[in-house]
C-alpha cells in the first residue's frame, strides 16, 4: 500500500501481545527517527490501526536522536497521558485484539533527512485516499470532507 516506504532501508518489525513487555519486544532503534505503522491481529484478520512518527522538527535539526523510534513507540510521547506500555495492553484487551504487528522505518538519519512528521502525513493522506478515513487509533485527526454543491 505504501510504496514510498521502500526507499527506507533501515527498517524492521516486531509483534506485541498484551502479556508482553513492550520495552523488551520493541526492536526499533532508540537513536534514529522515523515512522511506524501498527497493525492489529484480530479474529483472523490483519488491519491497520495507527500511523505514527517520532521526532520533533526543531529537535531533529539540533540532535536527530533525542526521542528515537523506540522511545516514541514505548512511551507515546505527546500522544496520551499514560505510556503505551500501560495503555496498549488495556486497549487490546478491551477491543479483543490478539496481537499488534508494528513496522518501523528510519526516515531521518545520516544523509537521509526525510522529516518523520512529513512522511507520516503522506502515509495518512494515502490511507485516507483509499479508505476515506484515517486509521482507528489516529482518531484525533479529523478529516474535513468537502460538500458537493
BAMIRO-919591 format. One record per residue: residue number from 1; residue in three letters; x, y, z of N, C-alpha, C in turn. Coordinates in Angstrom, 2 decimals. Each point is the difference from the previous one (the first is absolute). Example, Ala and Ser with C-alpha at 12.3 -4.5 7.8 and 13.67 -1.06 7.14 Angstrom:
# residues 2
+-----+------+---------+---------+---------+---------+---------+---------+---------+---------+---------+
|  nr | rest |     nc1 |     nc2 |     nc3 |    cac1 |    cac2 |    cac3 |     cc1 |     cc2 |     cc3 |
+-----+------+---------+---------+---------+---------+---------+---------+---------+---------+---------+
|   1 |  ALA |   13.19 |   -5.69 |    7.80 |   -0.89 |    1.19 |    0.00 |    0.90 |    1.20 |    0.00 |
|   2 |  SER |   -0.35 |    1.05 |   -0.72 |    0.82 |    1.19 |    0.06 |   -0.77 |    1.09 |    0.73 |
+-----+------+---------+---------+---------+---------+---------+---------+---------+---------+---------+
# end
This chain:
# residues 149
+-----+------+---------+---------+---------+---------+---------+---------+---------+---------+---------+
|  nr | rest |     nc1 |     nc2 |     nc3 |    cac1 |    cac2 |    cac3 |     cc1 |     cc2 |     cc3 |
+-----+------+---------+---------+---------+---------+---------+---------+---------+---------+---------+
|   1 |  UNK |    0.82 |   -1.19 |    0.00 |   -0.82 |    1.19 |    0.00 |    0.86 |    1.26 |    0.00 |
|   2 |  UNK |    1.13 |   -0.05 |    0.70 |    0.84 |    1.18 |    0.16 |    1.35 |   -0.20 |   -0.69 |
|   3 |  UNK |    0.03 |    0.17 |   -1.31 |    1.24 |   -0.17 |   -0.76 |    1.07 |    0.99 |    0.43 |
|   4 |  UNK |   -0.39 |    1.15 |    0.51 |    0.99 |    1.01 |    0.38 |    0.90 |   -0.48 |    1.14 |
|   5 |  UNK |   -0.40 |   -1.03 |    0.73 |    0.83 |   -0.53 |    1.08 |    1.12 |   -0.90 |   -0.51 |
|   6 |  UNK |   -0.06 |   -0.41 |   -1.28 |    1.01 |   -0.90 |   -0.55 |    1.41 |    0.61 |    0.03 |
|   7 |  UNK |    0.11 |    1.32 |   -0.03 |    1.31 |    0.65 |   -0.04 |    0.71 |    0.00 |    1.35 |
|   8 |  UNK |   -0.69 |   -0.34 |    1.07 |    0.60 |    0.02 |    1.35 |    0.55 |   -1.38 |    0.32 |
|   9 |  UNK |    1.30 |   -0.14 |   -0.14 |    0.66 |   -1.30 |    0.12 |    0.21 |   -0.44 |    1.45 |
|  10 |  UNK |   -0.01 |    0.95 |    0.93 |    0.09 |   -0.36 |    1.41 |   -1.42 |   -0.10 |    0.52 |
|  11 |  UNK |   -0.46 |   -1.23 |    0.20 |   -1.38 |   -0.23 |    0.42 |   -0.09 |   -1.35 |    0.69 |
|  12 |  UNK |   -1.15 |   -0.26 |    0.56 |   -0.23 |   -1.28 |    0.65 |   -1.41 |   -0.08 |    0.53 |
|  13 |  UNK |   -0.28 |   -1.06 |    0.73 |   -1.32 |   -0.13 |    0.62 |    0.09 |   -0.97 |    1.18 |
|  14 |  UNK |   -1.02 |    0.05 |    0.83 |   -0.08 |   -0.90 |    1.14 |   -1.46 |   -0.21 |    0.36 |
|  15 |  UNK |   -0.27 |   -1.09 |    0.69 |   -1.34 |   -0.31 |    0.48 |   -0.11 |    0.36 |    1.48 |
|  16 |  UNK |   -1.18 |    0.40 |    0.40 |   -0.26 |    0.33 |    1.40 |   -1.35 |   -0.56 |    0.39 |
|  17 |  UNK |   -0.02 |   -0.79 |    1.09 |   -1.28 |   -0.47 |    0.55 |   -0.19 |    0.70 |    1.34 |
|  18 |  UNK |   -1.21 |   -0.04 |    0.50 |   -0.32 |    0.74 |    1.22 |    0.76 |   -0.50 |    1.23 |
|  19 |  UNK |    0.58 |   -1.20 |   -0.08 |    0.77 |   -0.53 |    1.13 |    1.50 |    0.23 |   -0.14 |
|  20 |  UNK |    0.43 |    0.57 |   -1.14 |    1.42 |    0.28 |   -0.23 |    0.42 |    1.29 |    0.70 |
|  21 |  UNK |    1.30 |    0.15 |    0.15 |    0.57 |    1.27 |    0.41 |    0.35 |    0.76 |   -1.28 |
|  22 |  UNK |   -0.66 |    1.13 |   -0.23 |    0.24 |    0.78 |   -1.22 |    1.47 |    0.42 |   -0.09 |
|  23 |  UNK |    0.60 |    0.33 |    1.11 |    1.41 |    0.39 |    0.01 |    0.91 |   -1.14 |   -0.46 |
|  24 |  UNK |   -0.36 |   -1.21 |    0.34 |    0.83 |   -1.16 |   -0.36 |   -0.19 |   -0.41 |   -1.45 |
|  25 |  UNK |   -1.21 |    0.02 |   -0.52 |   -0.23 |   -0.49 |   -1.37 |    0.27 |    1.05 |   -1.06 |
|  26 |  UNK |   -0.03 |    1.28 |    0.37 |    0.21 |    1.07 |   -0.98 |    1.46 |    0.00 |   -0.46 |
|  27 |  UNK |    0.21 |   -0.23 |   -1.29 |    1.35 |   -0.03 |   -0.56 |    0.33 |    1.23 |   -0.83 |
|  28 |  UNK |   -0.83 |    1.03 |    0.09 |    0.26 |    1.25 |   -0.73 |    1.19 |    0.71 |    0.64 |
|  29 |  UNK |    0.77 |    0.73 |   -0.79 |    1.17 |    0.69 |    0.56 |   -0.41 |    1.16 |    0.90 |
|  30 |  UNK |    0.79 |    0.20 |    1.03 |   -0.27 |    1.10 |    0.93 |    0.76 |    1.27 |   -0.40 |
|  31 |  UNK |    0.87 |   -0.12 |   -0.99 |    0.79 |    1.16 |   -0.40 |   -0.26 |    0.44 |   -1.44 |
|  32 |  UNK |   -1.11 |   -0.44 |   -0.55 |   -0.39 |    0.37 |   -1.37 |   -1.48 |    0.36 |    0.00 |
|  33 |  UNK |   -0.39 |    0.87 |   -0.93 |   -1.39 |    0.42 |   -0.08 |   -0.63 |   -0.45 |   -1.30 |
|  34 |  UNK |   -1.32 |   -0.11 |    0.03 |   -0.71 |   -0.43 |   -1.19 |   -1.48 |   -0.18 |    0.26 |
|  35 |  UNK |   -0.60 |   -0.91 |   -0.74 |   -1.43 |   -0.26 |    0.12 |   -0.22 |   -1.45 |    0.39 |
|  36 |  UNK |   -1.18 |   -0.28 |    0.52 |   -0.37 |   -1.36 |    0.34 |   -1.48 |   -0.20 |   -0.28 |
|  37 |  UNK |   -0.32 |   -1.22 |   -0.36 |   -1.38 |   -0.36 |   -0.34 |   -0.40 |   -1.18 |    0.88 |
|  38 |  UNK |   -1.14 |    0.13 |    0.65 |   -0.49 |   -1.03 |    0.91 |   -1.18 |   -0.72 |   -0.66 |
|  39 |  UNK |    0.13 |   -1.32 |   -0.10 |   -1.06 |   -0.85 |   -0.53 |   -0.55 |   -0.85 |    1.15 |
|  40 |  UNK |   -1.29 |   -0.28 |   -0.05 |   -0.59 |   -0.90 |    1.00 |   -0.22 |   -1.36 |   -0.62 |
|  41 |  UNK |    0.16 |   -1.03 |    0.82 |   -0.36 |   -1.37 |   -0.36 |   -1.21 |   -0.32 |    0.85 |
|  42 |  UNK |   -1.16 |   -0.17 |   -0.67 |   -1.25 |   -0.20 |    0.72 |   -0.94 |   -0.85 |   -0.84 |
|  43 |  UNK |   -0.52 |   -1.05 |    0.59 |   -0.97 |   -0.87 |   -0.66 |    0.49 |   -0.48 |   -1.37 |
|  44 |  UNK |    1.27 |   -0.32 |   -0.10 |    0.55 |   -0.52 |   -1.25 |    0.24 |    1.06 |   -1.06 |
|  45 |  UNK |   -0.15 |    1.27 |    0.33 |    0.21 |    1.08 |   -0.95 |    1.14 |    0.91 |    0.46 |
|  46 |  UNK |    0.62 |    0.66 |   -0.96 |    1.03 |    0.99 |    0.27 |   -0.51 |    1.33 |   -0.52 |
|  47 |  UNK |   -0.05 |    1.00 |    0.88 |   -0.47 |    1.33 |   -0.39 |    0.93 |    1.06 |    0.58 |
|  48 |  UNK |    0.18 |    1.06 |   -0.75 |    0.82 |    1.10 |    0.47 |   -0.75 |    0.78 |    1.07 |
|  49 |  UNK |    0.71 |    0.32 |    1.09 |   -0.60 |    0.74 |    1.11 |    0.54 |    1.42 |    0.14 |
|  50 |  UNK |    1.29 |    0.19 |   -0.30 |    0.63 |    1.27 |    0.34 |    1.23 |    0.25 |   -0.86 |
|  51 |  UNK |    0.21 |    1.25 |   -0.35 |    1.22 |    0.45 |   -0.68 |    0.60 |    1.07 |    0.89 |
|  52 |  UNK |    1.21 |   -0.23 |    0.46 |    0.64 |    0.95 |    0.91 |    1.36 |    0.44 |   -0.51 |
|  53 |  UNK |    0.56 |    1.00 |    0.67 |    1.32 |    0.52 |   -0.36 |    0.73 |    0.42 |    1.27 |
|  54 |  UNK |    1.31 |   -0.06 |   -0.05 |    0.82 |    0.47 |    1.12 |    0.76 |    1.24 |   -0.43 |
|  55 |  UNK |    0.42 |    0.78 |    0.98 |    0.84 |    1.16 |   -0.29 |   -0.81 |    1.26 |   -0.22 |
|  56 |  UNK |    0.48 |    1.06 |    0.57 |   -0.60 |    1.33 |   -0.18 |    0.94 |    0.81 |   -0.87 |
|  57 |  UNK |   -0.52 |    0.70 |   -0.99 |    0.81 |    0.70 |   -0.99 |    1.13 |    0.82 |    0.62 |
|  58 |  UNK |   -0.30 |    0.81 |    1.00 |    1.01 |    0.85 |    0.59 |    1.10 |   -0.81 |    0.67 |
|  59 |  UNK |   -0.38 |   -1.11 |    0.63 |    0.98 |   -0.85 |    0.67 |    0.83 |   -0.76 |   -1.03 |
|  60 |  UNK |   -0.62 |   -0.44 |   -1.08 |    0.73 |   -0.74 |   -1.03 |    1.12 |    0.83 |   -0.59 |
|  61 |  UNK |   -0.22 |    1.30 |   -0.16 |    1.02 |    0.88 |   -0.57 |    1.21 |    0.06 |    0.92 |
|  62 |  UNK |   -0.23 |    0.05 |    1.30 |    1.08 |    0.12 |    0.97 |    0.65 |   -1.35 |    0.29 |
|  63 |  UNK |   -0.83 |   -0.98 |    0.28 |    0.49 |   -1.33 |    0.37 |   -1.01 |   -1.03 |   -0.49 |
|  64 |  UNK |    0.40 |   -0.83 |   -0.95 |   -0.97 |   -0.89 |   -0.62 |   -0.28 |   -1.27 |    0.78 |
|  65 |  UNK |    0.42 |   -0.08 |    1.26 |   -0.25 |   -1.24 |    0.73 |   -0.60 |    0.22 |    1.40 |
|  66 |  UNK |   -0.54 |    1.16 |    0.28 |   -0.50 |    0.29 |    1.34 |   -1.14 |   -0.93 |    0.40 |
|  67 |  UNK |   -1.00 |   -0.11 |   -0.83 |   -1.11 |   -0.92 |    0.24 |   -0.10 |   -0.91 |   -1.20 |
|  68 |  UNK |    0.67 |   -1.13 |    0.06 |    0.03 |   -0.92 |   -1.13 |   -1.29 |   -0.79 |   -0.13 |
|  69 |  UNK |   -0.02 |   -0.82 |   -1.02 |   -1.18 |   -0.83 |   -0.27 |   -0.40 |   -0.85 |    1.20 |
|  70 |  UNK |    0.97 |   -0.64 |    0.63 |   -0.34 |   -0.90 |    1.11 |   -0.71 |    0.74 |    1.12 |
|  71 |  UNK |    0.54 |    1.11 |    0.44 |   -0.63 |    0.75 |    1.09 |   -1.38 |    0.52 |   -0.40 |
|  72 |  UNK |   -0.13 |    0.40 |   -1.24 |   -1.30 |    0.50 |   -0.46 |   -1.04 |   -1.12 |   -0.03 |
|  73 |  UNK |    0.39 |   -1.16 |   -0.47 |   -0.92 |   -1.14 |   -0.02 |   -0.38 |   -0.42 |    1.42 |
|  74 |  UNK |    0.98 |   -0.10 |    0.87 |   -0.24 |   -0.46 |    1.37 |   -0.80 |    1.00 |    0.83 |
|  75 |  UNK |    0.40 |    1.26 |   -0.08 |   -0.59 |    1.01 |    0.89 |   -1.10 |    0.83 |   -0.63 |
|  76 |  UNK |   -0.11 |    0.00 |   -1.32 |   -1.03 |    0.79 |   -0.64 |    0.15 |    1.47 |    0.28 |
|  77 |  UNK |    1.21 |    0.50 |   -0.07 |    0.30 |    1.39 |    0.33 |   -0.97 |    0.93 |   -0.70 |
|  78 |  UNK |   -0.70 |    0.80 |    0.79 |   -0.93 |    0.98 |   -0.54 |   -1.33 |   -0.56 |   -0.44 |
|  79 |  UNK |   -0.22 |   -1.29 |    0.13 |   -1.23 |   -0.62 |   -0.50 |   -1.08 |   -0.16 |    1.06 |
|  80 |  UNK |    0.39 |   -0.41 |    1.19 |   -0.99 |   -0.25 |    1.04 |    0.63 |    0.21 |    1.36 |
|  81 |  UNK |   -0.79 |   -0.06 |    1.03 |    0.50 |    0.28 |    1.34 |    0.79 |   -1.17 |    0.60 |
|  82 |  UNK |   -0.29 |   -1.22 |   -0.41 |    0.74 |   -1.14 |    0.53 |    0.82 |   -0.66 |   -1.10 |
|  83 |  UNK |    1.15 |   -0.59 |    0.37 |    0.84 |   -0.64 |   -1.01 |   -0.70 |   -1.18 |   -0.66 |
|  84 |  UNK |    0.40 |   -0.28 |   -1.20 |   -0.61 |   -1.11 |   -0.75 |    0.27 |   -1.35 |    0.65 |
|  85 |  UNK |    1.06 |   -0.09 |    0.79 |    0.26 |   -1.25 |    0.72 |   -1.19 |   -0.37 |    0.88 |
|  86 |  UNK |   -0.75 |    1.00 |    0.44 |   -1.21 |   -0.23 |    0.81 |   -1.27 |    0.10 |   -0.85 |
|  87 |  UNK |   -0.06 |    0.99 |   -0.88 |   -1.22 |    0.26 |   -0.76 |   -0.31 |   -1.07 |   -1.04 |
|  88 |  UNK |    1.01 |   -0.45 |   -0.75 |   -0.27 |   -0.97 |   -1.06 |   -0.56 |   -1.32 |    0.50 |
|  89 |  UNK |    0.57 |   -0.62 |    1.04 |   -0.58 |   -1.28 |    0.46 |   -1.46 |    0.15 |    0.43 |
|  90 |  UNK |   -0.33 |    1.08 |    0.67 |   -1.39 |    0.23 |    0.42 |   -0.91 |    0.18 |   -1.20 |
|  91 |  UNK |    0.46 |    0.78 |   -0.96 |   -0.79 |    0.24 |   -1.21 |   -0.18 |   -1.29 |   -0.81 |
|  92 |  UNK |    1.06 |   -0.80 |   -0.06 |   -0.08 |   -1.27 |   -0.73 |   -1.02 |   -0.93 |    0.64 |
|  93 |  UNK |    0.02 |   -0.12 |    1.32 |   -0.96 |   -0.86 |    0.70 |   -1.42 |    0.51 |   -0.19 |
|  94 |  UNK |   -0.19 |    1.32 |    0.09 |   -1.34 |    0.59 |   -0.16 |   -0.54 |   -0.20 |   -1.41 |
|  95 |  UNK |    0.87 |    0.01 |   -1.01 |   -0.43 |   -0.11 |   -1.39 |    0.13 |   -1.41 |   -0.57 |
|  96 |  UNK |    0.42 |   -0.95 |    0.82 |    0.13 |   -1.39 |   -0.45 |    1.11 |   -0.21 |   -1.01 |
|  97 |  UNK |    1.06 |    0.77 |    0.10 |    1.14 |   -0.11 |   -0.93 |    0.96 |   -1.06 |    0.54 |
|  98 |  UNK |    0.34 |   -0.97 |   -0.86 |    0.88 |   -1.09 |    0.41 |    1.46 |    0.44 |    0.08 |
|  99 |  UNK |    0.43 |    0.80 |   -0.96 |    1.39 |    0.46 |   -0.03 |    0.10 |    1.22 |   -0.91 |
| 100 |  UNK |    1.08 |    0.74 |    0.18 |    0.32 |    1.11 |   -0.88 |    1.25 |   -0.37 |   -0.78 |
| 101 |  UNK |    0.05 |    0.41 |   -1.25 |    1.18 |   -0.19 |   -0.84 |    0.45 |    1.42 |   -0.36 |
| 102 |  UNK |    1.14 |    0.41 |    0.52 |    0.45 |    1.38 |   -0.17 |    1.19 |    0.01 |   -0.96 |
| 103 |  UNK |   -0.15 |    0.73 |   -1.11 |    1.06 |    0.19 |   -0.98 |    0.57 |    1.40 |    0.19 |
| 104 |  UNK |    1.33 |    0.11 |   -0.04 |    0.64 |    1.30 |    0.15 |    1.01 |    0.24 |   -1.13 |
| 105 |  UNK |    0.18 |    1.28 |   -0.32 |    0.88 |    0.43 |   -1.10 |    0.77 |    1.24 |    0.44 |
| 106 |  UNK |    1.31 |   -0.04 |   -0.11 |    0.82 |    1.17 |    0.29 |   -0.03 |    0.92 |   -1.22 |
| 107 |  UNK |   -0.51 |    1.20 |    0.20 |   -0.11 |    0.96 |   -1.11 |    0.93 |    1.20 |    0.18 |
| 108 |  UNK |    0.60 |    0.11 |    1.19 |    0.82 |    1.17 |    0.30 |    1.27 |   -0.44 |    0.73 |
| 109 |  UNK |    1.06 |   -0.21 |   -0.79 |    1.27 |   -0.43 |    0.58 |    1.09 |    0.16 |   -1.05 |
| 110 |  UNK |    1.17 |    0.43 |    0.44 |    1.12 |    0.15 |   -0.93 |   -0.33 |    0.96 |   -1.11 |
| 111 |  UNK |    0.22 |   -0.44 |   -1.24 |   -0.26 |    0.88 |   -1.15 |   -1.48 |   -0.02 |   -0.41 |
| 112 |  UNK |   -0.76 |   -0.94 |    0.53 |   -1.44 |   -0.08 |   -0.31 |   -0.76 |    0.85 |    1.01 |
| 113 |  UNK |   -0.55 |    1.10 |   -0.44 |   -0.64 |    0.95 |    0.91 |   -1.45 |    0.25 |   -0.39 |
| 114 |  UNK |   -0.80 |   -1.04 |   -0.01 |   -1.42 |    0.14 |   -0.27 |   -0.70 |    0.13 |    1.34 |
| 115 |  UNK |   -0.59 |    1.17 |    0.26 |   -0.60 |    0.26 |    1.29 |   -1.11 |   -1.01 |    0.28 |
| 116 |  UNK |    0.05 |   -0.69 |    1.15 |   -1.01 |   -1.02 |    0.31 |   -1.43 |    0.52 |   -0.04 |
| 117 |  UNK |   -0.24 |    1.21 |    0.49 |   -1.35 |    0.56 |   -0.03 |   -0.52 |    0.17 |   -1.41 |
| 118 |  UNK |    0.88 |    0.40 |   -0.92 |   -0.39 |    0.14 |   -1.40 |   -0.32 |   -1.33 |   -0.64 |
| 119 |  UNK |    0.82 |   -1.01 |    0.29 |   -0.24 |   -1.34 |   -0.53 |   -1.30 |   -0.55 |    0.58 |
| 120 |  UNK |   -0.21 |    0.20 |    1.30 |   -1.25 |   -0.43 |    0.65 |   -1.20 |    0.64 |   -0.69 |
| 121 |  UNK |    0.08 |    1.28 |   -0.29 |   -1.11 |    0.70 |   -0.67 |   -0.29 |   -0.59 |   -1.37 |
| 122 |  UNK |    1.07 |   -0.33 |   -0.75 |   -0.20 |   -0.61 |   -1.32 |   -0.67 |   -1.36 |    0.12 |
| 123 |  UNK |    0.41 |   -0.79 |    1.01 |   -0.60 |   -1.32 |    0.20 |   -1.47 |    0.12 |    0.40 |
| 124 |  UNK |   -0.29 |    0.93 |    0.89 |   -1.40 |    0.22 |    0.41 |   -0.85 |    0.46 |   -1.18 |
| 125 |  UNK |    0.57 |    0.86 |   -0.84 |   -0.73 |    0.48 |   -1.18 |   -0.30 |   -1.17 |   -0.94 |
| 126 |  UNK |    1.00 |   -0.86 |   -0.23 |   -0.21 |   -1.16 |   -0.88 |   -1.08 |   -0.93 |    0.58 |
| 127 |  UNK |    0.07 |   -0.25 |    1.29 |   -1.00 |   -0.86 |    0.65 |   -1.40 |    0.60 |   -0.15 |
| 128 |  UNK |   -0.11 |    1.29 |    0.29 |   -1.30 |    0.67 |   -0.07 |   -0.53 |    0.04 |   -1.43 |
| 129 |  UNK |    0.90 |    0.09 |   -0.95 |   -0.41 |    0.00 |   -1.41 |   -0.64 |   -1.34 |   -0.39 |
| 130 |  UNK |    0.51 |   -1.08 |    0.57 |   -0.51 |   -1.33 |   -0.29 |   -1.27 |   -0.30 |    0.79 |
| 131 |  UNK |    0.00 |    0.30 |    1.31 |   -1.08 |   -0.40 |    0.89 |   -0.96 |    1.12 |    0.41 |
| 132 |  UNK |    0.31 |    1.22 |   -0.42 |   -0.82 |    1.17 |    0.33 |   -0.11 |    0.24 |    1.51 |
| 133 |  UNK |    0.99 |   -0.42 |    0.73 |    0.09 |    0.25 |    1.44 |    1.43 |   -0.29 |    0.42 |
| 134 |  UNK |    0.34 |    0.35 |    1.25 |    1.32 |   -0.30 |    0.53 |   -0.05 |   -1.31 |    0.79 |
| 135 |  UNK |    1.16 |   -0.61 |    0.25 |    0.00 |   -1.21 |    0.81 |   -0.66 |    0.25 |    1.36 |
| 136 |  UNK |   -0.64 |   -1.02 |    0.57 |   -0.78 |    0.19 |    1.23 |    0.74 |    0.65 |    1.17 |
| 137 |  UNK |    1.26 |   -0.34 |    0.21 |    0.72 |    0.58 |    1.13 |    0.59 |    1.37 |   -0.32 |
| 138 |  UNK |   -0.16 |    0.46 |   -1.22 |    0.34 |    1.38 |   -0.36 |   -1.25 |    0.86 |    0.12 |
| 139 |  UNK |   -0.87 |   -0.35 |    0.93 |   -1.32 |    0.64 |    0.09 |    0.04 |    1.47 |    0.40 |
| 140 |  UNK |    1.12 |    0.50 |    0.49 |    0.08 |    1.42 |    0.35 |    0.05 |    0.88 |   -1.23 |
| 141 |  UNK |    0.33 |   -0.60 |   -1.12 |    0.07 |    0.74 |   -1.26 |   -1.38 |   -0.03 |   -0.63 |
| 142 |  UNK |   -0.51 |    1.14 |   -0.32 |   -1.31 |    0.07 |   -0.64 |    0.17 |    0.38 |   -1.46 |
| 143 |  UNK |   -0.67 |   -0.75 |   -0.85 |    0.05 |    0.29 |   -1.42 |   -1.21 |    0.84 |   -0.35 |
| 144 |  UNK |    0.26 |    1.13 |   -0.62 |   -1.09 |    0.88 |   -0.40 |   -0.41 |   -0.37 |   -1.42 |
| 145 |  UNK |   -1.23 |   -0.46 |   -0.13 |   -0.50 |   -0.36 |   -1.31 |   -0.60 |    1.22 |   -0.68 |
| 146 |  UNK |    0.23 |    0.06 |   -1.29 |   -0.61 |    1.07 |   -0.77 |   -1.44 |   -0.35 |   -0.29 |
| 147 |  UNK |   -0.82 |    0.98 |    0.02 |   -1.40 |   -0.22 |   -0.38 |   -0.15 |    0.19 |   -1.50 |
| 148 |  UNK |   -0.77 |   -0.89 |   -0.60 |   -0.31 |    0.18 |   -1.42 |   -1.01 |    1.12 |   -0.12 |
| 149 |  UNK |    0.23 |    0.85 |   -0.93 |   -0.93 |    1.14 |   -0.19 |   -0.69 |   -0.09 |   -1.32 |
+-----+------+---------+---------+---------+---------+---------+---------+---------+---------+---------+
# end
